[in-house]
Every structure is written in structure tokens, then in C-alpha cells.
Amino acid sequence: MAEHVDPVRSDACIREALGEPLEPDEAAGLFVSDMWGHPFNNLDVMIGLPVEPIEPAIWNHRDKYREHLPPAVRDSRSLRPLLEAVVSVADNLP
């Protein structure tokens, strides 16, 4: 089982910003990479910014990549299956 997911080592974030298609594993990697930032780290609290609730933020980040994600990640309706699907993607990377 994957213990972590490394950020995508490709130009996927550039292609995504340009509206170009992504491979499902690239989209899953970008989704996970996004969760290392706002609001998932506690920097906002430390500098006094409003804190977004975590669960809605996860769904918002997932929806950003939704059309490119593998079906199990894209179609998850609760957090546990969502996170299990993301870990499954990481487990199956070459």
C-alpha cells in the first residue's frame, strides 16, 4: 500500500492550466498535490486568514480535476472511498 503520493513529475500542471487533457493518474496526482496547500496546512490559522472547512475543500479540489480522474476517484461520494481510490491509483503507478 502506498504510504504517500509524490507530486506529479511532469508538465501536467501546465497542461491542466492551459485546459489540455490529463491522464487519470496525473489528475489524481495533482488532486493530492493540491491538498498539501490551502486549506489543508495550518498556515492560514497561523497568519490569521479565514479557515475553509476541510471536507468541502476536498470535494472542491477533487472537482477541479473531475473530468480527468479515474472513475473510482471521480465517482466517490464519501471521503473514505475517495481516499482509498486515490491510494489505489498511487499503488498502481509504475
Buried (B, 14 or more C-beta within 10 A) or exposed (E): EEEEBEEBEBEBBEBBEEEEEBBBBBBBBBBBBBBEEBBBEEEBEEEEEEEEEEEEBBBEBBEBBEEBBBEBBBEBEEEEEBBEBBBBBBEEEE
